[in-house]
Amino acid sequence: MKAVQYRRVGQAPEVVEVPEPRPGPGQVLLKVTAAGLCHSDLAVMGWPEEQFPYSLPMTLGHEGVGTVAAVGSGVTAVAEGDEVAVYGPWGCGQCPKCAVGKENCCPHAAGLGILPPGLGSPGALAEYMLVDSPRHLVPLNGLDPVQAAPLTDAGLTPYHAIRKSLPKLVPGSTAVVIGVGGLGHLAVQLLRALTPATVVALDVSKEKLELAHAVGAHETLLSDGAAAARVRELTGGLGAEVVLDFVGAEATLAVAAAAVAVEGDVTIVGLGGGTLAVGFGGGLPFEVSASFPYWGGRRELMEVVELARQGLVSSHVETFTLDEAPAAYERLHAGDINGRAVVLPQA
């Protein structure tokens, strides 16, 4: 079968032929129908060899949906033909965090060698993929696979982040979204669906700001040196109760720090390599909370899928074949993808 693999540190991913996997006891084989491309993939492929934590070659793709093609012995929760989304941050399944569906917070996964698909384990950028347990599958219930694939990370991660800040997103509050890419354009929609807050979107791209406006942002601003001051103008000098940074660079974190209100939340989602100084004298207003979420819980993915089924969130996508995936990564790196790039392995 065809797969997109990262084979050598520092080199571009390649489309190669690999053996089709077979499910063992407790495993599920999916015929992949759609797989999303993420900036996290680019971050991983940008790590130097001395820091690279995974074995190569590695099949990429941590956003996947598919149709159950076969099941291993003992699997009864899903059956051949079921259409499902893959929950990515696999955990041990036994600890207190996993017991309540927060496998993204499992403290034992790394020590046990349990790695997410596409980030250590074979991922979804292939014609078929193995899922280690049916508990990591969420029914699509009729949702379009192309729409569903980005929800497994680009939808789940901002949903998880926003849920933590819901008590602060009351009527009259403001939420700022920095970076309206694959995650950010879904964050705008989630904020509109879940909160009465005024949503302000920031980006360096006018095209992406147009997308932000189209999907529900109340205000759109160029992300530059004057952006924080303009946010404060919009909020009567108070700042935003919640700032979600989907870039995570030094420049955007500086905007976040300058735009957040007293008692506000700064949530760092992007992997841009920036740092945020916290503590007295660090430049943040008093009682600001800073966090950096990692994916979300299994139940949260079910909730995001349901929001999409109800038409409250929709992924803006551009589709590619497996053979086109390396070029799609190049365009993603160049900032030329508006929304999310989705690969259709069966096309």
Number of C-alpha atoms within 10 A of each C-alpha: 11 18 29 28 25 23 17 15 17 12 10 15 23 19 18 15 12 14 9 14 12 16 18 16 12 15 19 26 25 30 21 28 26 32 33 31 27 24 19 15 16 16 13 16 19 13 13 11 11 7 8 13 12 12 12 13 16 21 27 26 28 30 27 34 33 28 22 23 19 20 25 16 12 10 16 10 10 18 15 13 13 15 25 27 30 29 31 28 25 25 26 18 18 12 16 13 18 20 13 13 19 21 27 21 20 20 15 17 19 13 9 10 12 16 18 22 27 21 21 19 22 24 27 34 33 31 22 27 28 24 27 21 18 20 15 19 24 21 17 21 12 10 18 15 23 23 21 28 32 32 32 29 26 25 30 27 23 29 26 18 21 24 15 14 18 14 9 19 22 14 10 10 17 25 29 29 27 30 26 27 27 27 28 28 33 29 33 25 23 24 25 19 14 15 21 15 23 23 26 23 32 28 24 14 18 13 13 24 25 15 20 30 18 12 20 20 25 15 16 20 19 16 19 13 12 11 19 23 15 16 27 17 13 16 18 9 13 15 28 31 25 29 30 28 26 24 25 24 18 14 15 28 26 19 23 30 24 19 29 28 25 16 16 25 24 27 25 27 22 23 16 19 10 15 14 18 13 14 11 10 9 10 13 25 20 13 13 18 16 17 13 15 18 17 26 25 24 25 14 20 26 19 14 23 26 17 16 20 18 11 10 14 25 20 24 19 19 15 18 20 16 25 18 14 24 19 15 22 21 15 13 21 14 9 13 14 18 19 23 24 25 29 30 22 24 14 12
